[in-house]
């Protein structure tokens, strides 16, 4: 076991320094391991941990692993391919492991105590070529201008990402459904889910509470935002609600604390039917530079399993609110 309090690059880390996920890390063959217990602070839905929290914990462990094995913190860009394959609940004790293979790939896993299945596994590729976003990203001014059709989406009050009445640390983000002006996008009139983070105009700037290295947003925050953003895009494709199955995440650079950026996820493709219906969303987190060009901090694509009972649970269980006065 080694003291994470003295770990380079984690001096401000909310995951390990503030013990949001874990406080101690042990060496193991070719890597590191630790344990955590899912608590109410990790909730995404009633009694269920947010997948973004699990990814956050493993991304933090990946950096500890790289530092122990290679002697440096992780460098960007990174590509991470995630696969969810088990059911977990609040109160479950989890074993986390990160190992480095001979080719430099980091293998991540999170497994529930007493289960033979691995809840979440991932392969991390370091210093890969940054992938381009294959859909049009609107200028932030287009999202903010008066008259743009925007509908705030409901929230689950204790969700780590969207919950706004939590007594525990959370991102407190509001997601919106919008329609993009076809005149600005080659005649395409399309719907999307959007979100805003950081900066004075996005509500309370909570980014300083979610650092890894000083003045850098934790990579897990990008993962959690994109997981939520892509998940919400199902409402654009027939009011679908679902569980993350596969999730490919590309992180190009970590935002600095206070950077304002925007999230965008267009209407996803839908495949299958009935109990085997999936939607395939994609999304990006980006900012607009002073010269008008756009910088993509992170992007993602994945596969969600649509479940009718999840939609019914949401309709029946979340606290209704007056959405008329909520603005982006």
ABEGO torsion letter per residue (X at the ends): XBBAAABBGAAABAAAAAGAABABBBBBBGEBBBBBBBBAAABABBGBBBAAAAAAAAAAAAAAAAAAAAGBBBBOBBBBBBBBABBBBBGBBBBBBBBBBAAGBBBBBBBBBGBABBABBBBBBBGBBBBBBABBBBBAAAAABBGBBBBBBBBBAABAAABAABABBBAGBBBBBBBBBAAABGGBBBBBBBBBBEEAAAEBBAAAABBBBBGBBBAAAAAAAAAAAAAAAAAAAGGBBBBBABBBBBBABBBBBGBBBBBBBBBBBBBEBEAABBBBBBBBBBBBBAAGBBBBABBBBBBBBBBAAAAAAAAAABBBBBAAABBX
